[in-house]
Amino acid sequence: MTAPTRLHELTALEQAAAVRKGEVGPLDLVRHHLDRAEEYDERFGVFLARTPEAALSEAAALQKRRTGDPSALFGVPTAVKDLVDTAGIPTTYGSKAFAGHVPTEDAHSVTRMRAAGTISLGKTNTPEFGCCCYTDNDLAGPALNPWDPELSAGGSSGGAAVAVALGLVPVAHASDGGGSIRIPASICGLFGIKPSRGRVSSGPSGSEVTGLAVQGPLARSVRDAAALLDVLAGPEPGDPHWAPPLPDGETFLGHAERPPGRLRIGRYATPAAEGITVDPACLAAWEQASRLLESLGHTVEDMPTPFGPEISGHFATAWSVQSLGRRLDAEREALLRPVTRAWREYGRGISGEQFAAAVTGMHSAARGAIRATQQYDVVLTPTLATLPQSVGFFDESGDPLLNLRRQSAFSAFTSPYNITGQPAVSLPLYWTDGDRIPVGVQLVGRPADEATLIALSAQVEEASPWRDRYARLLS
């Protein structure tokens, strides 16, 4: 492989290393990536807000203290998904109802990223309130697939995924409530981690009604994602969920540099949700990944789907209630998109008894699935049951229920692990004919065991690297 010569071709860790060595400064990195954002943002629907002045100011301040900083990502440009608050920066949650909203306080994840010396170039595109598995809204329009702009980039972290895939930033903040990191990772050919429940704080103002959503990284390499997870991870006082920390002295990046040992891996490719046919390309990606894992010395065994079809109803009930987390008056409610309104109207009709039953049902399903897979170190599934679809496929001008049904194949394998709270990743190992479209596979770890997932993913990346595939996107 020819060594990268342009800054945006370097990984996040390579950029940080260049800063530490004095080969490049944070200002150089920020200016370069801002220029790239200027070129690609509007064409691909990447950002809801770009913040060049703030980014340049932060980079200038970091330039004065770049030596001796312990952060592995010091000086690296990044971006923050527009579902989390950033002090002094417009935060719309993808909604016209919040156009012009400027928080006065950072989310804890943003505070951690600032403290680590990363520099945000802006807020990435997301569907309204993160409700959909595609990215489109009335403020910035759709996020487009960088491999084929006729297709959706997925969601709800679609803007973040496009930013990373096109080299506008080397690594980005994202979030996942039903697949929102893994879905765009699969569609855009990235590595994405949905961490364990409680690994990353959603405070101080994030909603924890269901415990489904967690924040995490999107990156082009496993090591970059692990490094950002090290930055994001850790509980804050008052958090309702806490994942067990790594032992003292250990880091997720460190686990990306260790062999995983020989693992027992279970696999299945039948969704729990009824009426979904898995695309042959998604099955081909799953089969190829199985063979690769066996070639690396791991045992791969078929297993039954560990969930029943009832989880779809439980998830929909919980999701509809969660969609009501932002209170709006009638005037602002009227500004919402049809699918968002449909979720909220459904949620308003859920009784307390029904909601309690749905949460209880999710807990029961999670316990059953974890018991059924406890003999495995890792579980392998397709990430998606379908290939990326055209932007128009998710048109909201018609029946919202049709739109919601069309989304179901995108989260059939991902959303169950938001219910269990287990860590899960999507790996970009397979492309359709002619390297046209990436197709991800999902690896799921034991509860709170991101370390094994990261070690295994790094081993897989070394055995079947995907970095060269980005040449046409980064040109």
C-alpha positions, -999 to +999 in steps of 0.1 A: +000+000+000+013+034-009+018+056+022-008+084+024+006+118+015-024+140+022-036+148+056-072+135+052-058+101+042-041+097+075-059+079+103-068+099+134-040+083+153-015+090+125-026+126+125-022+128+163+013+112+160+023+138+134+012+166+158+032+151+186+063+149+164+059+185+153+054+175+116+020+192+115+001+215+138-036+214+149-042+245+129-029+228+097-051+198+103-082+220+110-077+242+080-072+212+057-103+194+069-124+226+069-114+231+032-126+195+025-158+201+044-164+232+023-160+211-008-182+182+001-207+192+028-236+206+008-232+179-019-236+151+006-256+166+034-230+161+061-234+189+086-263+207+102-239+234+114-202+240+106-182+259+131-150+271+114-143+300+136-146+280+168-125+252+154-097+275+143-098+292+177-095+259+196-068+247+172-047+279+178-050+274+216-040+237+213-011+246+191+005+265+220+005+234+243+008+204+219+038+188+236+034+165+266-003+161+263-013+125+271-043+122+248-039+098+219-061+120+197-047+154+207-051+180+179-073+158+157-104+172+139-137+155+146-174+163+146-203+159+170-237+145+161-264+171+164-284+151+190-262+161+219-257+196+233-227+218+226-225+250+245-227+281+224-232+261+192-266+256+174-280+222+184-312+214+165-317+177+171-324+176+134-357+195+138-371+228+126-388+230+159-354+236+174-339+258+147-319+285+165-316+265+197-282+272+213-274+252+245-256+268+274-240+236+286-220+208+269-230+172+270-205+152+291-193+134+259-185+168+243-167+179+275-146+148+273-138+153+237-127+189+243-105+178+272-088+152+251-078+179+226-100+169+197-114+198+177-150+197+164-157+212+130-194+212+136-227+193+142-234+164+119-266+157+101-292+135+118-329+127+113-354+145+136-348+135+172-328+105+158-361+087+151-352+071+118-326+047+103-320+071+074-308+107+077-331+134+063-347+165+078-362+199+069-330+218+078-302+202+058-319+176+037-307+140+033-272+126+040-261+108+008-241+076+005-205+085-004-202+054-025-233+062-045-250+095-039-283+082-053-286+061-021-292+070+015-263+071+039-283+054+066-290+068+100-294+081+124-257+089+125-256+094+087-239+128+087-212+115+110-206+084+088-204+105+056-179+129+072-156+101+081-159+082+049-151+113+028-122+123+050-139+155+063-128+142+097-109+110+105-132+100+134-166+112+146-189+111+175-222+092+169-250+076+188-271+044+185-306+037+199-316+009+175-286+006+151-278+042+144-240+037+145-240+003+129-264+010+101-245+039+086-212+021+093-224-008+072-238+014+044-208+038+043-180+011+048-169+021+082-161+005+115-186+016+142-189+006+179-222+006+198-208+005+234-224-012+263-252+004+281-237+028+307-203+029+290-207+065+279-227+090+299-257+106+281-258+134+307-264+160+319-296+164+299-298+132+278-329+111+280-327+077+296-364+067+295-357+032+279-319+028+282-318+019+245-294+046+233-257+050+238-230+073+223-200+059+205-174+063+177-174+059+139-140+056+122-122+041+092-100+020+115-105-001+146-077+016+165-092+051+158-126+040+171-110+024+202-091+056+209-122+077+207-141+052+229-113+057+255-121+094+254-159+090+257-160+062+282-167+066+319-197+073+341-207+106+355-225+113+388-262+107+385-260+083+355-287+056+357-265+029+341-228+022+348-207-003+328-179-019+347-146-001+339-116-017+324-090-028+350-065-001+360-040+007+333-060-009+305-074+010+275-096+001+246-068+012+223-045-012+241-069-040+234-068-032+197-031-040+199-035-074+216-044-108+201-079-119+211-069-155+217-089-183+202-127-175+205-159-195+203-182-176+179-219-183+174-236-172+143-272-167+130-287-149+100-325-152+106-340-120+120-363-122+150-388-099+133-412-117+111-417-111+074-381-100+066-360-117+039-323-112+042-307-099+010-283-125-007-254-099-005-259-095+032-258-133+036-227-135+014-209-109+036-219-130+067-206-162+051-173-146+041-168-132+076-174-167+090-147-182+068-123-154+077-129-159+114-123-197+110-091-190+091-079-170+121-083-200+144-117-192+159-145-218+162-176-206+144-209-225+151-244-221+139-269-212+166-307-204+167-318-168+167-318-159+204-348-136+203-385-141+196-407-120+173-424-103+203-394-080+207-405-059+177-436-048+195-418-042+228-392-021+210-418-001+190-438+007+221-407+018+240-394+039+210-427+057+206-427+067+243-390+078+241-399+100+210-419+122+234-388+131+254-387+166+240-418+186+251-432+210+225-461+233+223-487+229+196-471+255+173-437+237+174-453+203+172-468+213+139-432+218+125-423+182+130-420+158+101-447+132+094-428+101+107-418+119+139-454+130+145-465+094+139-441+081+165-452+107+190-489+102+183-485+065+188-465+071+220-493+094+234-517+065+231-496+041+251-509+036+286-486+033+316-496-004+318-486-010+282-453+009+286-444-011+318-453-043+300-430-034+270-401-026+293-406-058+313-408-077+280-375-062+268-358-071+301-371-106+298-360-110+262-326-096+271-321-121+299-332-149+277-309-140+248-279-135+271-285-169+287-289-185+253-256-171+240-234-173+272-213-202+258-200-179+231-174-152+233-189-133+203-220-136+181-218-130+143-248-117+123-254-096+092-255-059+102-285-053+079-310-075+062-311-053+031-288-032+009-288+006+009-319+021-006-325+052-027-332+084-008-367+085-022-374+050-007-379+068+026-402+095+013-424+110+041-451+125+020-472+093+020-483+069+047-459+071+077-467+035+085-453+024+051-422+044+058-418+027+092-423-008+077-396+000+051-372+008+079-377-025+097-351-044+075-324-020+085-327-026+122-338-062+124-303-074+135-292-043+153-320-032+176-321-064+196-287-055+211-300-021+221-325-041+241-298-063+257-274-034+262-245-056+249-216-040+229-218-045+191-197-035+161-201-034+124-171-044+102-167-034+066-154-066+051-175-071+020-184-050-011-209-058-038-196-066-073-170-041-086-165-027-051-196-007-056-214-008-022-201-019+012-220-044+032-212-048+069-213-077+093-221-074+130-201-088+159-218-088+194-198-091+226-207-104+260-222-077+283-197-050+290-170-068+270-160-042+243-124-053+249-128-087+232-148-072+204-121-046+197-092-071+199-110-094+175-120-066+151-084-054+150-072-089+142-098-091+114-088-057+100-052-068+099-061-100+081-085-084+057-077-046+056-102-023+041-081+010+040-072+008+003-109+007-006-112+044+003-089+056-024-117+068-047-135+086-019-104+103-006-091+114-039 
